[in-house]
């Protein structure tokens, strides 16, 4: 029986073809004593029940209500990512009370999204299996740390993620800045050469490079895989089952 090649976007059960890419995946997994996980994507779809585009629109409305709508470009106003408008205000009013208020507002919405978040297929068993084999984990996310911790607690995974690093009021430290990765590495007393970042965006890849750690991309569709490949990702999986398949023989 033949297993699918690395990068296939299918989350159903099947088998694994040995290719140069699957060999690279096996090498990445085997050398990773420490794994840094992005939250929204590799672990869950945080906004599955409270859509990100809805939160983004509410944030723009909030900025308008505060009389600051002129700060935003049309692209920032129309983005489906709520962090786009937040970054836009930050770029023009660094360190202001307005930025702090908006960041706290977004944090509350992210926490509100947790109960309806949807686990990424195979994420929970992968996390538990990899942890049982001795890997140490941290969450390194541009979402609020409190939301990430609440999600891991809701899935019974808090013991697997003793370190959680997320967005701070200083938005200059968001990925691709490697700040949250570096903080997690220091907290775990990890060695960068033994550390793997599992992320789903080009900003995750850039942060991993700047922190000196290996990177494994997760892409749930071809468009996301294309963005990761264009950014230079050498290893991308379309399903976390592919990582689980590599681990299980161990």
N, C-alpha and C positions, 0 to 999 in steps of 0.2 A: 504494500500500500504506500502511496506517495503523499507526503505532507506538503502543504503549500509553502511557497518561497517567502522569505522575509519581505514585508511590505504589502502583502495581500490584505485587502480590507474586507475581512470576513471573520465574524466572531463565533462561528459555529464549530463543533468538534471535528477535527480531521487530523492529518499526520504531517510530518515535517521533512521536506526535501533538504538535503545537505548541499548548500551552495556556498560560494565565498561570503555572501552576506550572512547566512546563518552561522557560518564558522566565526565570523566577526562577532555576532551576537553572543555566541557561546563563550568567546574570549572575554567580551565585556562583562558578562555575568560572572564568569569564574574569577575575574580579578577584582570584583567589587566587594570590598568588605563593608563599605559605607555607601548608602544610596540616598540621594537627595531627591525628593519627589515634589514636583509641582502639584498643586491641588486640583484646579479646575481643568480637567482633561484626563490626565493619567489616573487620578484617584476617583473622580466623580465628575458629573455635569452639575456644577453647583447651581446653575440657574435653570434647571430642567422644569421646575414648577413655578418659578418666579423669574420670567425671562429677562436676560440682561438688557435687551433692547427696551423693555418697559422701565427698568431701573434707570437706564441712560436717559430716557425721555423725562422721567420724574426729576432726575438731577438737573437737567437743563431747565425745567420748569422752576425748580427751586432757585437756580441762579437768576432766572428772570425775575422771580418774586423779590429777590434781594436787590434788584435794580442793577445787576451786574452782567446782564445778557450781552451787552456790547463787547465784553471781553472775549467772547467765543467767536471763532471762525465758523463758516457754514459747515465745513467738514466736521468740526468738533460738535456742532449742534446736531448733526445728523448721524453721528457714529452710533453703532449698536453696542459699543463697549463703554460702560459708564466711566471707566478710568480715563477715557480720552478727554472728556470735558473737564474732569478733575485736574488732569495734567495741564490742560490749557489755562485754567485759572491759576494754577501754581506757577506756570512759566511767567505770568505777568504780575503776580502778587506773591512772590516767594515769602514764606514765613508769616503770612498775614493771618489774622483771626478768621477771615473768610475761608481760607484754605483749610484751616483746622476744623471749622464748622462743617464744611462739605465732606471732608474725610471722615469725620465722625458720623455724618448722615449716611454715607455710603457703607460704613462698617455696620450700622444698624440694619441696613437693607440686606447685606450679605448674611448676617446672622439670621435674619428672617427667612432667607432662602434655604437654609440648611434642612429644615424638616421635609422639604419637597425635592431635595437634591437626589440625583439618580446615580448609583454606583456605576463606574465604568465596568463593562463586562470583564470578568476575571480578575478585577482589581483586588477584591477582598481575599480570595484564595491565594493569589500571588503574594500579597502582603504577608499573610499568615505563614505561607510556606517558606518564603525567603527569610523571614524573621526567624522561623524555627531552625533554619540552617545556619544561623549565626550572624546574618547581616544586620547592621545597625542602620536605623532610618532617621531621617528628619524631613519635615515638610518645609519647603522653601518656596514661598508663593508671593505674588503681588496682591493677593486678597488679604483681608485682615486675619491676623493670627488667631484671634478669638473665634472667627468663623471656621477656620481650619480645625482648631481644637474641638469645637462643638461638633463638627462633622465626624471626626475620627471617634469621638466619644459615642456618637449616635450609632455607629457601626460596630462598637465593641473593639475598636482598633487603637484605643488610646495607649495601651501598653507597647504597641509597636512603634509609636511615634512620641518618644519622650521629649523630642526637640521640635519646636514649631516656630518658624520665623516667617513673619509676614510684613505687610505694609506698615510703614511708620509715618508719622506726620511729616517727615522730611521726604517728599516725593522724589527728590533727586536720587534716593537710594533704591527706587524700584528697579527691577531687572529691565534692561540688560546690565545695570550696575550689579556687580557680584556680591554686594553687601550681605544679603541674607544667606547666600551660600557660604561666604567666608565665616560669618558668625556661627553657622551650624557646624562647619568643619572644626572651628576652634572649640565649640562646646563638646563635640564628640571626641575631641583629641584625635581626629582623623588625619590620615596622610592623603594629600590630594591625589597622588598616583594610585591610591587604592579606593578612590571615590568615584561614583558614577552619578550623573544628573539625569533624571528621567523627566522629560518635559515635552510640550507639544507646540511650542512657538519658537520663532527665530530669536526672540529675546531670551528665552531659556538657554538656547544654544550659545548665544553671545556671552551670557553670564557665566556659563560653564567654562567657556574658553578663558575668560578673564580670571576665573578662580583656579584655573589649571587642572580641571577635572574632566574625565571622559563624559561623553554625552550619548544618550539613547533617545531617539525621538519616538513619540507615539502620535499617530495620525489616524483619526477615525474615518477619514475619507481622502480621496485622491487630491482634492484641492489643498488640504492641510499638509499632505505629504509633499506636494510640489513646493509649497512655501519653505518647508524644512530642507528639502534637497537644494533649492535655490540658495538657501543661506549657508549651505555647505555641510549639512548633516550627512554622515557616511553610513549610519545605521538607523533605520526607521522601521518600526513594526506597525502593522495595521490592526493588530489584536494583541492584548496582553497574554493571551493563551500561548503565543509564541515564546514568551519569556518563561512562562510556567512550564512549557514542554522542555525547555533547556534545563530547568531546575530539577524537575522530577527524577531524572536518572541519578541525580546526586543523593 
